[in-house]
């Protein structure tokens, strides 16, 4: 029959086995989970897990502990070298001692951390996101958008209480050129795991909003800024979903979320990247100044060209005014000569026409005179009529009708007795 042990006795046996067989230190790679960040001087507790690369399912886990005497030194060095804090979701390489306690069970005691491994993992993660964006063909989409000539309506994504947002607004308001900018804040979480989700929500709100300052018009530019904060927080911005949202965004996006030597995935997909909120304000002001200078130059060119054109037209009009009387006199003289010539031609043509018509009338008069019946009667001819009608033949005459025969000296009346044809 097997010996019956208490739980403490069994755990003590396990403890002895672990102490006898795991008396060395081991480098272990895993992902931090359920991290409890202590106050200054406290112990660090958390969990180290390993996930399946394909299914993302946890295949192993272990409780980890780092005692305060060692944790503060590790934390400061790790943050300085890796630019990160020991937070949930971070891939780490830890030097651990295997420990088993009868009451608390199995755990790993953290002795040291390899910051270069985490740096490499962060760089790898960033590189993989950029490669996926490049593969999807959207890495440079936002950069290809034309930047408006005038940047006046600005949508800002930032924490409402961030000092950087205040610095950004102050610099825009106090610019040396007296430019006026219309700024509307869309608050978002700028630190922690909720950063991607919060910024995406703000971007969606901007795209669906007509903009209070825009009076129904779209914004000219979206600015994402984060003032202050540790460099370790920048990895929160390394999200494919967030980067893809910015890459495909219909408005140019300006980022100012890092420090002088830090870059995030967003900096690679944004239309323009600067380092700080004040640098973002300076970029906008300088852009306005350059466009204003260009407009002033165009105004001067147009004004100068217009003045030259007006002067040329004025000179042309003066020349025409001087030449016009001479041209008019010449034209008047030519017209007068033409009128005289036409008058002469008309007078001559009229005389000729009158002579021709007078001659025609004379001929007609002669013809009429030659047809006068009285001339025929003087020549011995007579004119016979019947009932007032001229008798030209015997046709139509009847017996008994009275005929009137006119001679030069008088008329003869006769009656038809017989009509006989030849």
C-alpha positions in Angstrom: 0.0 0.0 0.0 1.3 3.4 -1.0 2.4 5.8 1.8 -0.1 8.6 2.5 1.6 12.0 2.6 0.4 15.4 3.6 0.5 18.1 1.0 3.3 19.9 2.9 5.3 16.6 2.9 4.8 16.1 -0.8 5.7 19.7 -1.6 8.8 19.3 0.6 9.9 16.3 -1.5 9.4 18.4 -4.6 11.4 21.2 -3.0 14.3 18.8 -2.3 14.3 17.5 -5.8 14.3 20.9 -7.3 17.1 22.1 -5.0 19.2 19.1 -5.8 18.7 19.2 -9.6 18.2 22.9 -10.4 20.9 24.6 -8.4 22.1 26.7 -11.4 20.9 29.9 -13.1 19.1 29.6 -16.4 18.4 32.1 -19.3 14.7 31.9 -20.1 12.8 33.6 -22.9 9.1 34.5 -22.6 6.4 37.2 -22.6 5.6 39.1 -19.5 2.0 38.8 -18.3 0.0 40.0 -15.2 2.8 42.4 -14.2 2.5 44.2 -10.9 4.8 47.2 -10.9 5.8 48.0 -7.3 6.3 51.4 -5.8 9.8 52.5 -5.2 11.6 50.0 -3.0 9.0 47.2 -3.5 9.2 43.7 -4.9 8.3 42.9 -8.5 5.8 40.2 -9.2 4.5 38.9 -12.5 4.0 35.9 -14.8 6.1 34.7 -17.7 4.3 32.9 -20.5 5.1 31.2 -23.8 2.6 31.3 -26.6 2.2 29.1 -29.7 3.4 31.2 -32.6 0.5 30.1 -34.8 -2.5 30.0 -32.5 -1.2 32.5 -29.9 -2.3 29.9 -27.2 -0.3 29.8 -24.0 1.7 26.6 -23.8 3.7 27.3 -20.7 3.6 29.7 -17.7 5.6 30.4 -14.6 5.3 32.9 -11.7 8.3 35.3 -11.5 9.6 37.4 -8.7 12.3 40.0 -8.5 13.3 41.1 -5.0 13.4 44.8 -4.3 17.2 44.8 -3.6 17.8 43.6 -7.2 14.7 45.0 -9.0 15.5 48.7 -8.7 18.9 48.2 -10.2 17.6 46.0 -13.0 14.7 48.3 -13.8 16.9 51.4 -14.2 19.5 49.7 -16.3 16.8 48.0 -18.5 14.9 51.2 -19.0 18.1 53.1 -19.9 19.4 50.5 -22.4 16.2 49.2 -23.9 14.1 52.3 -23.5 11.3 50.2 -22.0 9.7 49.3 -18.7 8.9 45.8 -17.6 5.3 45.7 -18.8 2.7 43.3 -19.9 3.2 41.9 -23.5 6.9 42.6 -23.5 9.2 39.8 -24.8 12.1 39.4 -22.4 15.2 37.2 -21.8 15.7 36.7 -18.0 18.4 35.0 -16.0 16.4 33.1 -13.4 16.8 30.7 -10.5 14.3 27.9 -10.2 12.5 28.0 -6.9 9.8 25.9 -5.2 8.1 26.8 -1.9 5.9 24.5 0.0 3.3 27.2 0.5 3.6 29.3 -2.7 4.6 26.6 -5.2 6.8 26.9 -8.3 8.3 30.2 -9.3 11.3 31.8 -11.0 13.5 34.3 -9.1 14.7 36.9 -11.6 18.5 37.6 -11.2 19.1 39.7 -14.4 17.6 40.7 -17.7 19.2 40.9 -21.2 18.1 44.3 -22.6 19.6 43.6 -26.0 17.1 40.8 -26.5 14.2 43.0 -25.9 15.6 45.7 -28.1 16.0 43.1 -30.9 12.5 41.9 -30.3 11.0 45.4 -30.5 13.0 46.1 -33.6 11.9 42.8 -35.1 8.3 43.6 -34.3 8.5 47.1 -35.8 10.3 45.6 -38.9 7.6 43.0 -39.3 4.8 45.6 -39.1 6.6 47.8 -41.7 7.1 44.8 -44.0 3.4 43.9 -43.8 2.4 47.5 -44.6 4.8 47.4 -47.6 3.4 44.1 -48.7 -0.1 45.5 -48.5 1.0 48.4 -50.6 -0.1 51.1 -48.2 3.1 52.1 -46.4 3.4 55.4 -48.3 -0.2 56.2 -49.1 -0.6 59.0 -46.6 2.7 60.5 -47.7 1.4 60.7 -51.2 -1.5 63.0 -50.2 -0.9 66.7 -51.2 -0.4 69.0 -48.3 -2.9 71.9 -48.5 -1.4 75.2 -49.4 -2.9 76.8 -46.3 -3.0 74.8 -43.0 -5.6 76.6 -41.0 -8.1 74.0 -39.6 -6.1 71.6 -37.4 -7.5 68.4 -35.8 -5.3 67.4 -32.8 -5.2 63.9 -31.2 -3.6 64.1 -27.8 -4.3 63.9 -24.1 -6.3 66.9 -23.0 -4.1 67.3 -19.9 -0.8 66.7 -21.7 1.7 69.5 -21.4 2.7 69.0 -25.0 -0.8 69.8 -26.2 -0.7 73.1 -24.2 2.8 73.9 -25.7 1.5 73.1 -29.2 -1.5 75.5 -28.9 0.5 78.2 -27.2 3.1 78.2 -30.0 0.5 78.4 -32.6 -1.3 81.3 -30.9 1.9 83.3 -30.2 3.5 82.9 -33.7 5.5 85.8 -34.9 3.5 86.2 -38.1 0.1 86.8 -36.5 -1.4 83.8 -38.3 -4.7 82.5 -36.9 -5.3 78.8 -36.6 -8.5 76.9 -35.8 -7.6 74.0 -33.5 -10.0 71.3 -32.3 -8.9 68.6 -29.8 -10.0 64.9 -30.1 -8.8 63.4 -26.8 -7.1 60.0 -26.8 -5.1 57.8 -24.5 -1.4 58.3 -25.3 0.1 55.8 -22.9 -0.5 52.1 -22.3 -2.2 49.2 -24.1 -5.3 51.3 -25.1 -3.2 53.7 -27.2 -4.0 52.1 -30.7 -7.7 51.6 -30.0 -8.1 55.1 -28.6 -6.3 56.9 -31.4 -8.2 54.9 -34.0 -11.4 55.9 -32.4 -10.3 59.6 -32.5 -9.4 59.3 -36.2 -12.8 57.8 -36.9 -14.5 60.7 -35.0 -12.5 63.2 -37.0 -13.5 61.6 -40.4 -17.1 61.6 -39.4 -17.1 65.1 -37.9 -17.6 68.2 -40.0 -15.5 70.0 -37.5 -16.8 72.7 -35.2 -13.9 75.1 -36.1 -14.3 74.3 -39.8 -18.0 75.5 -40.0 -19.0 72.4 -41.9 -15.7 72.2 -43.9 -13.2 69.3 -43.6 -10.0 69.7 -41.6 -6.7 70.6 -43.4 -4.5 68.4 -41.2 -4.5 65.9 -38.4 -1.8 66.2 -35.7 -0.9 63.4 -33.3 1.2 64.7 -30.4 2.4 63.3 -27.1 4.2 65.6 -24.7 6.5 64.2 -22.1 6.5 60.6 -21.0 9.1 58.0 -21.1 10.7 56.6 -24.2 9.6 53.2 -23.0 6.0 54.2 -23.7 6.6 54.6 -27.5 6.2 50.9 -28.2 2.5 51.3 -27.5 2.3 53.2 -30.9 3.8 50.2 -32.8 0.5 48.7 -33.9 -0.3 47.4 -37.4 -4.0 48.3 -37.0 -3.1 51.9 -36.0 -0.4 52.3 -38.7 -2.8 51.0 -41.4 -5.5 53.4 -40.3 -3.1 56.3 -40.6 -1.6 55.1 -43.9 -5.1 54.9 -45.4 -6.4 58.1 -43.8 -7.9 60.7 -46.2 -6.2 63.7 -44.6 -2.5 64.3 -44.1 -1.3 63.2 -40.7 1.5 64.9 -38.8 3.1 63.1 -35.9 5.1 64.5 -33.0 5.0 61.7 -30.4 8.6 60.9 -29.7 11.9 62.3 -28.5 15.0 63.3 -30.5 16.3 59.7 -31.0 13.1 57.7 -31.0 10.9 56.6 -33.9 7.7 54.6 -34.0 5.9 52.8 -36.8 3.5 55.8 -37.0 6.5 58.0 -38.0 7.1 55.8 -41.0 3.5 55.9 -42.3 2.6 59.5 -41.4 2.6 62.2 -44.1 5.2 64.2 -42.1 7.0 63.3 -38.9 8.6 65.6 -36.3 9.9 64.9 -32.9 7.9 67.0 -30.4 4.6 68.9 -30.2 6.5 72.2 -30.4 8.2 71.0 -33.5 4.8 70.1 -35.0 3.6 73.7 -34.3 6.8 75.1 -35.8 6.3 73.0 -38.9 2.8 74.3 -39.4 3.8 77.9 -38.8 6.8 77.6 -41.1 4.6 76.0 -43.8 2.2 79.0 -43.5 5.0 81.5 -43.7 6.4 79.9 -46.8 3.0 79.8 -48.5 2.4 83.4 -47.5 5.7 84.5 -48.9 4.9 82.7 -52.1 1.5 84.4 -52.3 3.1 87.7 -51.6 5.6 87.1 -54.4 2.8 86.1 -56.8 0.9 89.2 -55.8 3.9 91.4 -56.5 4.5 89.8 -59.8 0.9 90.1 -60.9 0.7 93.7 -59.7 3.9 94.6 -61.6 2.8 92.8 -64.7 -0.6 94.6 -64.5 1.1 98.0 -64.1 3.3 97.3 -67.1 0.3 96.2 -69.2 -1.7 99.3 -68.2 1.3 101.5 -69.1 1.6 99.9 -72.5 -2.1 100.2 -73.2 -2.0 103.9 -72.1 0.9 104.6 -74.5 -1.0 102.8 -77.3 -4.1 104.9 -76.6 -2.0 108.1 -76.6 -0.5 107.1 -79.9 -3.9 106.4 -81.4 -5.3 109.6 -80.1 -2.4 111.5 -81.8 -2.8 109.6 -85.0 -6.6 109.5 -85.2 -7.1 113.1 -86.3 -4.7 112.6 -89.2 -6.4 109.3 -90.1 -9.8 111.0 -89.9 -8.7 113.9 -92.1 -7.3 111.5 -94.7 -10.4 109.4 -94.6 -12.6 112.5 -94.8 -10.7 113.8 -97.8 -11.0 110.5 -99.6 -14.7 110.4 -98.8 -15.2 113.9 -100.1 -13.3 113.1 -103.3 -15.4 110.0 -103.8 -18.6 112.0 -103.3 -17.6 114.6 -105.9 -16.7 112.0 -108.3 -19.9 110.2 -107.7 -21.8 113.5 -108.1 -20.2 114.1 -111.4 -20.9 110.6 -112.6 -24.5 110.8 -111.5 -25.0 114.2 -113.2 -23.5 112.9 -116.5 -25.5 109.7 -116.3 -28.6 111.6 -115.6 -28.2 113.9 -118.6 -27.5 111.0 -120.9 -30.6 109.2 -119.5 -32.8 112.2 -120.0 -31.6 112.6 -123.6 -32.3 109.0 -124.4 -35.7 109.2 -122.9 -36.5 112.4 -124.7 -35.5 110.8 -128.0 -37.7 107.8 -127.2 -40.6 110.1 -126.5 -40.2 111.9 -129.8 -40.2 108.6 -131.7 -43.3 107.5 -129.9 -45.0 110.8 -130.7 -44.2 110.4 -134.4 -45.7 106.9 -134.3 -48.8 108.1 -132.7 -49.1 110.9 -135.1 -48.8 108.6 -138.1 -51.7 106.5 -136.7 -54.1 109.6 -136.5 -57.4 108.7 -138.5 -57.7 112.3 -139.7 -54.6 111.8 -141.8 -56.1 108.8 -143.4 -59.3 110.7 -144.2 -57.2 113.5 -145.8 -55.6 110.9 -148.1 -59.1 109.8 -149.4 -59.7 106.9 -147.1 -63.1 106.4 -145.3 -64.0 104.7 -142.1 -67.2 102.6 -141.9 -68.8 101.7 -138.6 -72.0 99.8 -137.6 -73.4 100.5 -134.2 -70.3 102.4 -133.2 -68.0 99.4 -134.1 -65.5 99.5 -136.9 -66.5 97.4 -139.9 -63.6 95.3 -141.1 -65.5 92.6 -143.1 -69.0 91.6 -144.1 -69.1 89.0 -141.3 -71.5 89.9 -138.6 -73.6 92.3 -140.8 -77.2 91.7 -141.4 -79.7 93.1 -143.9 -81.2 96.3 -142.9 -78.4 97.5 -140.6 -77.4 101.1 -140.8 -73.7 101.8 -141.7 -72.0 105.1 -141.1 -69.2 106.0 -143.5 -67.0 108.9 -142.4 -65.1 111.0 -145.0 -62.9 114.1 -144.7 -65.9 116.4 -145.4 -68.7 114.5 -143.6 -70.6 111.3 -142.9 -72.6 109.0 -145.2 -75.4 106.8 -143.9 -76.4 103.7 -145.7 -78.5 100.5 -145.2 -77.3 97.0 -145.8 -79.3 95.4 -148.7 -77.1 92.5 -149.5 -73.9 91.0 -148.2 -71.9 89.1 -150.7 -68.5 87.5 -150.3 -65.8 87.6 -152.9 
